[in-house]
Amino acid sequence: MNSSPKLLRVIACSIAVVLALLVICLCNTMPLSEKMARFLVDKAENGEINYLAAQNFMWIAFFWGLAELLVRYIMLRGQQHELEDHYLPEDPRHVLTADQMPMVHEAIKARNGSGILAQMVTLLALQFQISRSAGMSQTVLSAEVEGRSNEIDLGYNILRYIAWMLPTLGFIGTVWGILCALDVAKSMPPGDELLPTVAGSMSVAFWTTLLALLMSCVIMYLMHVIQGKEETYLNKCSQYCLKNFINKLYEK
């Protein structure tokens, strides 16, 4: 990965943390109902701010995941124009020989090609220039597409971790809330107020899990949408190379 995506990822993640902290501050300062305040940031009824609430960490993880998705989407959008750059002759009657491979390299260089399609065409042109074998070029294309597909899938490991971490944080907050409710029950004398007090404390604890599950659903949905777009673009690049390169090779 070159420095530009790294810089983009650092900027996006920094903005995500700032936005998460801003949301936490707004939820703690805005006049929200008791249930909504408990739901979003575990703010107590008396207005006391819980700086170590599980929701705070969940908001940071949620915006971190959104930042990762945004970076992948921006990188994808930056490469999709390559299908319109015409690196290869698209006339179905045109035939490619090994002697024309330097012209293919020059066409990519002239258009400053650096994305997936440019790299695939460069690899195939170099391979055919050396081996002069269309069958070998077909094998290299299949291996390259498979490798790129695996690379795309591995790139989503951090997002899968975030999607797993959100419910985990929610469960941790819920377990902690139940423990606090049991401590309240232990310290209260038996009476009519015991059950409502414990039930109220335990109901608040489950708000954490609900928020975590909603956040995880959003991350998982966006992740599948953007990964699908990346895989679709990879397939289009493969079809472009097959149609305009592999099928036009001529072995002297």
Number of C-alpha atoms within 10 A of each C-alpha: 5 6 8 10 14 12 11 18 18 15 13 20 21 15 15 22 18 14 16 21 17 12 17 19 14 13 19 22 13 9 11 14 10 15 15 14 19 22 20 22 28 27 23 14 12 7 12 10 15 14 14 10 18 24 27 21 18 26 24 21 23 24 23 22 26 20 22 21 22 19 19 21 17 12 16 18 14 11 16 18 11 19 14 7 15 13 25 19 14 13 9 10 7 12 14 19 15 19 10 12 20 13 13 18 19 13 17 21 14 10 13 11 19 14 15 19 25 23 14 20 25 21 17 24 24 18 18 23 17 11 13 19 16 19 13 15 23 18 11 17 20 14 12 17 18 13 12 16 16 11 11 16 13 12 14 17 11 12 21 16 11 22 23 15 17 29 22 17 22 24 20 16 23 22 17 16 20 20 15 16 20 16 12 15 18 12 9 13 10 10 7 8 11 15 12 10 14 19 15 11 19 20 15 20 26 19 22 29 24 16 20 25 19 12 21 22 15 14 21 16 10 15 23 12 12 16 19 12 15 21 16 12 19 20 14 15 21 19 13 19 21 16 14 21 22 21 14 20 19 13 12 7
